[in-house]
Amino acid sequence: MTSLLSVNSLCAGYGAAQVLFGIDFSADQGQVVSLLGRNGMGRSTVIKCLFGLLPVTKGVITFSGQSLDRMPSYRRAQMGLGFVPEGRQVFPNLTVEENLIATARSSQNAKLEPWTLNRIYQFFPRLEERKSNFGSQLSGGEQQMLAIGRALLTNPRLLILDEATEGLAPLIRAEIWAVLTRLKYEGLSMIVVDKNISALLELADQHYVIEKGVVVWNGGSSSLRSDSQLVQSYLGV
C-alpha cells in the first residue's frame, strides 16, 4: 500500500539547536498514527515540520505522492492537510459560526463524506448551542471542539492533532476521544500527539516512540501494551 504521508530522514531544529535527527514514519490512507514520547523529545517539532511551520534541514516529506519541500502552509492545507494546533488558536473576536466558516474548504475527496456546518454541529452539539457566542466566551473544552470543527471544515484527507486534550476536564476529554474514534471509523487518516497513552492504545493503529529526536520503537497497540519496560523507559508511565 502506498503511504498517504511519508517522512524520511527528517532533520530539523531551532537555530543552532538540532532537535530531530533522522525521523522516519508513515501514515496510510484510513490509518491513525500516534507520535509518543516525553516532553521535549521532538514530537511537536515533527508536527511543525509537517505543516510547514518549521523549515526542514534535511530529509523528505511526501503527501499523496508529492514532495512538500518548501511548500507554504496554505498550499499544504489546500492539498488536504488539516491541523489542530496546540493551544487551540481560535479567533477570539469572531463568533463560533464565523470561526468555523472562516477557513472552510470544499471537499476534494470523493471517498469521504464532505464536512458541512450541519455535520460539525451533529458531532459537537455544544457548538451549535453557542454558535452566536464569541470565541473568547467559550470554555477551554469548547474552544478545543471549535478548533477541531474548524479543521474538519477544511475537508482534510489527513488530520493532524497536537495535544488536542491537554489541560481539559475529564468529561470533555472523553467527548473528544469519542469524536476521534468516530472519525477513525469513518475512514479519516489522523496523526495524533497526546499524553493519554491508554486512549491512544485504543485509537491508533500504529505508534512511533520518539526519544531525543529519533524513532526508537514503532509497532501496533498490542505490542506496545505488552511491553511495560518500553513504556516505563520512554514514556514514563
C-alpha positions in Angstrom: 0.0 0.0 0.0 1.3 3.5 -0.9 1.5 5.7 2.1 -0.6 8.8 2.2 2.1 10.6 4.2 5.7 9.5 4.2 8.5 11.1 6.3 12.1 10.0 5.6 15.3 11.0 7.4 13.7 14.2 8.8 16.1 16.6 10.5 15.1 20.0 11.9 15.8 22.3 14.8 15.7 25.8 16.2 18.6 28.0 15.1 21.8 26.1 16.1 19.9 23.6 18.3 19.1 20.5 16.3 16.0 18.6 17.6 15.3 15.9 15.0 18.0 13.5 13.9 16.6 11.5 11.0 12.9 10.7 11.8 11.2 8.1 9.7 7.5 7.2 9.8 4.4 6.9 7.5 0.6 7.0 7.6 -1.5 5.1 5.2 -5.0 6.0 4.0 -7.5 5.5 6.7 -4.8 4.8 9.4 -4.4 6.5 12.7 -0.8 7.0 13.8 0.4 8.3 17.2 3.7 10.0 18.0 4.6 9.2 21.5 7.4 10.4 23.8 8.1 12.6 26.8 8.0 16.4 26.6 10.9 17.9 24.7 11.7 14.8 22.7 10.7 16.2 19.3 7.0 15.3 18.7 5.7 18.8 18.3 8.7 19.7 16.2 7.7 16.9 13.8 4.2 18.3 13.6 5.5 21.8 12.8 7.6 20.4 10.0 4.7 18.5 8.6 2.6 21.7 8.3 5.5 23.9 7.1 5.8 25.9 10.4 9.4 25.0 10.8 11.9 24.5 8.0 13.4 21.1 7.3 17.2 21.0 7.3 17.4 17.5 5.8 15.0 14.7 4.7 11.9 14.4 2.7 8.2 14.7 3.5 5.8 13.5 0.8 2.0 13.7 0.9 -0.2 11.9 -1.6 3.0 11.2 -3.6 4.1 14.8 -3.8 7.0 16.4 -2.0 6.2 19.1 0.5 9.7 20.7 0.2 9.5 24.5 0.5 5.7 24.3 0.2 3.9 27.0 2.3 1.4 26.0 4.9 -1.6 27.3 2.9 -0.7 25.0 0.0 -0.4 22.0 2.3 -3.8 22.8 3.6 -5.2 23.0 0.1 -3.7 19.6 -0.6 -5.7 18.1 2.3 -3.6 18.5 5.5 -5.8 19.6 8.4 -4.2 20.9 11.6 -5.5 21.2 15.2 -2.6 23.1 16.9 -1.6 23.0 20.5 -3.2 25.9 22.2 -6.4 25.9 20.0 -5.8 29.3 18.4 -9.4 30.2 17.8 -10.3 33.7 16.7 -11.5 35.4 19.9 -13.4 38.2 18.3 -15.4 36.0 15.8 -18.4 34.0 16.7 -18.3 30.2 16.8 -20.0 30.1 13.4 -17.7 32.7 11.9 -14.7 30.7 13.3 -16.0 27.6 11.6 -16.6 29.1 8.2 -13.5 31.3 8.1 -11.2 28.6 6.8 -13.8 26.2 5.3 -12.9 24.5 2.1 -14.9 22.3 -0.2 -14.1 18.6 -0.3 -11.7 17.2 -2.9 -12.0 13.6 -1.7 -14.9 11.5 -3.1 -14.1 8.7 -0.6 -15.0 10.7 2.5 -18.4 12.3 3.3 -18.0 16.1 2.9 -17.9 18.2 6.1 -20.6 20.9 6.4 -21.6 23.2 9.1 -24.6 21.0 10.0 -22.4 17.9 10.2 -20.0 19.7 12.6 -23.0 20.6 14.8 -24.0 16.9 14.8 -20.6 15.9 16.1 -20.4 18.9 18.5 -23.9 19.9 19.7 -22.3 22.4 22.2 -21.0 24.4 19.3 -24.5 24.8 17.8 -25.8 25.9 21.1 -23.1 28.6 21.3 -22.8 29.4 17.6 -23.5 33.1 18.2 -21.0 33.3 21.1 -17.6 34.8 20.5 -14.6 32.5 20.7 -13.3 34.3 23.8 -16.6 33.4 25.6 -16.1 29.7 25.3 -14.6 27.4 27.9 -11.2 25.7 27.1 -13.0 22.5 26.1 -15.5 24.3 23.9 -12.6 26.1 22.2 -10.9 22.8 21.5 -14.1 21.4 20.0 -14.2 24.6 17.9 -10.6 24.1 16.8 -11.3 20.5 15.7 -14.5 21.5 13.9 -12.7 24.3 12.1 -10.0 21.9 10.9 -12.6 19.3 9.8 -14.4 22.0 7.7 -11.3 22.3 5.6 -12.3 18.8 4.5 -8.8 17.3 5.2 -7.5 14.0 3.9 -5.2 13.8 6.9 -6.0 15.4 10.2 -3.0 16.3 12.5 -3.8 16.9 16.2 -1.2 18.3 18.6 -2.1 17.8 22.2 -5.9 18.0 21.5 -6.9 17.0 25.0 -4.2 18.8 27.0 -5.5 20.5 30.1 -9.1 19.7 29.6 -11.6 18.3 32.1 -12.1 14.5 32.1 -15.6 14.7 30.7 -14.5 17.0 27.8 -11.5 14.8 27.1 -13.9 11.8 26.9 -16.1 13.6 24.4 -13.1 14.5 22.2 -11.8 10.9 22.2 -15.2 9.7 21.3 -15.3 12.1 18.3 -11.8 11.0 17.2 -13.0 7.3 17.4 -16.0 8.2 15.1 -13.7 9.9 12.7 -11.4 6.8 12.6 -14.3 4.5 11.7 -15.4 6.9 9.0 -12.0 6.4 7.4 -10.3 9.7 8.2 -6.5 9.4 8.4 -5.0 11.0 11.5 -1.7 11.7 13.2 -2.2 12.3 16.9 0.2 13.7 19.5 -1.1 13.3 23.1 0.0 12.3 26.6 -3.0 10.0 27.2 -1.4 6.6 26.4 -4.4 4.5 27.3 -6.7 6.4 24.9 -4.1 6.3 22.1 -3.7 2.5 22.6 -7.5 2.2 21.8 -7.5 4.7 18.9 -4.3 4.4 17.0 -3.3 1.6 14.6 0.5 2.4 14.7 2.6 4.0 17.2 6.0 5.7 16.9 8.0 6.4 20.1 10.4 9.4 19.8 13.3 9.9 22.1 15.8 12.7 21.7 14.8 13.3 18.1 14.9 9.8 16.8 12.3 7.0 16.5 13.4 4.3 19.0 10.4 2.0 18.5 7.3 1.5 16.3 4.5 -1.0 16.3 0.9 -1.7 17.0 -1.1 -1.3 20.2 -0.9 -4.9 21.3 2.9 -4.9 21.1 3.1 -1.6 23.0 0.6 -2.6 25.6 2.6 -5.8 26.4 6.0 -4.1 26.6 5.9 -2.5 30.1 9.7 -1.8 30.1 9.4 0.2 26.9 6.5 2.2 28.3 8.3 2.9 31.5 11.7 3.7 29.9 10.5 6.1 27.1 7.0 7.3 28.2 7.4 7.4 32.0 4.0 5.7 32.5 
